[in-house]
Amino acid sequence: MLRRGGTTALAVALLAALLPAPAAADETVETTDGRRLLLRSDGIYEFLSRLDPAIVEQALATAKEWAQDQTLIAYCFRTAPERETLARAFAQDRADALARLQRAGATEQQRRQVATIIAENFRPTAGGDTKAMAAACTAKDVEKSVFVLGGSAARCSCVRPSTN
């Protein structure tokens, strides 16, 4: 028969055996749901990838398409007096998207990936083939799409229709 003090010691020993052993150095492990976890030697842990990789890939594809759409909008409205309003709206939309990613649990690296893909695909002063850009403005009816909040210009309701 065990004494009361022996039972407590046994319980503590069993609980200690169930706890993960402290890491001697930082170690990266993968959880059962596919997330990567950094186990630091000081006993603190940090999720390295809280968002599912498929969601991150979808976010990157959406960010790329959105940045390309914003490039076209910027080109189509390059001579409009409201072009500065469009630039501010773009900056605010970008900041809002990155904040939503952060609230969803994206890591700094994941947010940086999205910011980079936007920067690589947004050209406010689109160079290159201006004939192709002008044709795209007409083909996609960008000016009208902006005013009906449709198509690629869903967030640019800030521009007033021209009276021409």
Secondary structure as UniProt FT lines:
FT   HELIX           4..18
FT   STRAND          27..30
FT   TURN            32..33
FT   STRAND          36..39
FT   TURN            41..42
FT   STRAND          45..47
FT   HELIX           53..76
FT   TURN            77..79
FT   TURN            81..82
FT   HELIX           83..103
FT   TURN            104..105
FT   HELIX           108..121
FT   TURN            124..125
FT   HELIX           130..139
FT   TURN            140..141
FT   HELIX           142..148
FT   HELIX           151..153
FT   TURN            154..155
FT   TURN            157..158
//
